[in-house]
Amino acid sequence: MKTCREVMTSDVKCCLSTDTADLAAQLMKDENIGAVPITEAGSGRLVGIVTDRDLAVKVVADGRDPKSTRVSDVMTSKLVTCSPSDGFDKAIESMQMHQIRRIAVCDDTGRIVGIIAQADVATKSNEPRKTAEMVEKISEPTAAAMR
């Protein structure tokens, strides 16, 4: 069984919690990524994640100024993470259970060391059925979305 360390992307681009939404959006554009982990200045500890959807909904749609809005004001701080030594299956199960498209890989101190995205599951699992199941579960409408 593969570990999270074996499948994660380790060159993770991050923003600080004090950075602006504009900076996060520019990083997404430059790196062709859909999410940016947010870390605490000094410690590098993961404190949140901001997605392209967060920026669209919580900044643009709300009419906020991206140059003055801090990512800490629009990031998701309720995080689901895994450890580099966790089995890849555990990461996939967490992604399915929490309906998330990416999961941060953190060390024992809470510092981000990698990220596993849906694309990593599709390209590195060698199990097309498992990939299809994961995408289906992540994409299921939640009870709140059905109201």
C-alpha positions as CSV (number, residue, x, y, z in Angstrom):
1,M,0.0,0.0,0.0
2,K,1.3,3.5,-0.9
3,T,1.7,6.1,1.7
4,C,0.6,9.7,1.4
5,R,4.3,10.7,1.2
6,E,4.6,8.7,-2.0
7,V,1.7,10.3,-3.8
8,M,1.6,13.9,-2.5
9,T,2.8,16.9,-4.3
10,S,5.6,18.2,-2.1
11,D,6.4,21.6,-3.6
12,V,3.4,23.3,-2.1
13,K,2.9,27.1,-2.7
14,C,1.4,28.8,0.4
15,C,0.2,32.2,1.5
16,L,0.4,33.7,5.0
17,S,-2.8,34.4,6.9
18,T,-2.0,38.1,6.6
19,D,-1.7,38.1,2.8
20,T,-4.5,39.5,0.6
21,A,-7.0,37.7,-1.5
22,D,-5.4,39.4,-4.5
23,L,-2.1,37.8,-3.8
24,A,-3.7,34.3,-3.3
25,A,-5.5,34.7,-6.7
26,Q,-2.3,35.7,-8.4
27,L,-0.5,32.7,-7.0
28,M,-3.3,30.4,-8.2
29,K,-3.0,32.0,-11.7
30,D,0.8,31.8,-11.8
31,E,1.0,28.2,-10.5
32,N,-2.2,26.9,-12.2
33,I,-3.7,25.7,-9.0
34,G,-7.2,25.9,-7.5
35,A,-6.3,26.2,-3.8
36,V,-3.7,27.8,-1.6
37,P,-2.8,26.5,1.8
38,I,-2.6,29.3,4.4
39,T,0.2,29.2,7.0
40,E,1.0,31.0,10.2
41,A,3.9,33.5,9.9
42,G,7.0,32.2,11.8
43,S,5.9,28.7,12.5
44,G,4.7,27.7,9.1
45,R,1.8,25.8,10.7
46,L,-1.2,25.2,8.5
47,V,-4.1,27.4,9.6
48,G,-6.4,27.3,6.6
49,I,-6.9,26.9,2.9
50,V,-8.4,29.2,0.4
51,T,-9.9,27.9,-2.9
52,D,-10.7,29.6,-6.1
53,R,-14.4,29.2,-5.1
54,D,-13.8,30.9,-1.8
55,L,-12.4,33.9,-3.7
56,A,-15.3,33.9,-6.2
57,V,-18.0,33.6,-3.6
58,K,-16.6,35.4,-0.5
59,V,-14.7,38.2,-2.2
60,V,-16.0,38.9,-5.7
61,A,-19.7,38.0,-5.2
62,D,-19.7,39.9,-1.9
63,G,-18.2,43.0,-3.5
64,R,-15.1,43.0,-1.3
65,D,-11.8,44.6,-2.4
66,P,-9.4,41.7,-3.1
67,K,-6.4,44.1,-2.5
68,S,-7.5,44.7,1.1
69,T,-9.3,41.5,2.0
70,R,-7.1,39.2,4.0
71,V,-7.1,35.5,3.2
72,S,-7.7,34.8,6.9
73,D,-11.2,36.5,6.4
74,V,-12.2,34.1,3.6
75,M,-10.3,30.9,4.1
76,T,-11.6,27.6,5.4
77,S,-10.1,27.0,8.8
78,K,-11.9,23.7,9.6
79,L,-9.2,21.5,8.1
80,V,-9.0,17.8,7.2
81,T,-5.4,16.7,7.1
82,C,-3.3,13.5,6.9
83,S,0.2,12.5,7.9
84,P,3.0,11.6,5.4
85,S,3.1,8.1,6.8
86,D,-0.7,7.5,6.5
87,G,-1.8,5.1,3.9
88,F,-3.0,6.6,0.7
89,D,-6.4,4.8,1.2
90,K,-6.9,6.7,4.4
91,A,-6.4,10.0,2.6
92,I,-8.9,8.9,-0.1
93,E,-11.5,7.9,2.6
94,S,-11.1,11.2,4.4
95,M,-11.6,13.1,1.1
96,Q,-14.8,11.1,0.4
97,M,-16.2,11.4,3.9
98,H,-15.6,15.2,4.1
99,Q,-16.4,15.8,0.4
100,I,-13.1,17.6,-0.3
101,R,-11.1,17.7,-3.5
102,R,-7.7,18.0,-1.9
103,I,-6.2,17.1,1.5
104,A,-3.2,18.7,3.1
105,V,-0.4,16.5,4.4
106,C,1.1,17.8,7.6
107,D,4.0,16.7,9.8
108,D,3.7,16.2,13.6
109,T,4.1,20.0,14.2
110,G,1.3,20.9,11.9
111,R,3.5,22.2,9.1
112,I,2.3,21.5,5.6
113,V,4.7,19.1,3.8
114,G,2.5,18.2,0.8
115,I,-1.0,18.1,-0.7
116,I,-3.0,15.4,-2.4
117,A,-5.5,16.5,-4.9
118,Q,-8.2,14.6,-6.9
119,A,-5.8,14.6,-9.9
120,D,-3.2,12.8,-7.8
121,V,-5.7,10.1,-6.9
122,A,-6.6,9.7,-10.6
123,T,-3.1,9.5,-11.8
124,K,-1.3,7.7,-9.0
125,S,-3.8,5.2,-7.6
126,N,-3.8,2.7,-10.6
127,E,-7.3,1.8,-9.5
128,P,-9.8,3.5,-11.9
129,R,-12.8,2.1,-9.9
130,K,-11.5,3.7,-6.7
131,T,-11.0,7.0,-8.5
132,A,-14.5,6.9,-9.9
133,E,-16.0,6.1,-6.5
134,M,-14.1,9.0,-4.9
135,V,-15.2,11.5,-7.5
136,E,-18.8,10.4,-7.1
137,K,-18.8,10.6,-3.3
138,I,-17.1,14.0,-3.3
139,S,-19.6,15.3,-5.8
140,E,-22.7,14.1,-4.0
141,P,-25.0,16.9,-3.0
142,T,-24.9,17.6,0.8
143,A,-28.1,17.9,2.8
144,A,-27.6,21.6,3.1
145,A,-27.2,22.0,-0.7
146,M,-30.5,20.1,-1.3
147,R,-32.6,22.5,0.8
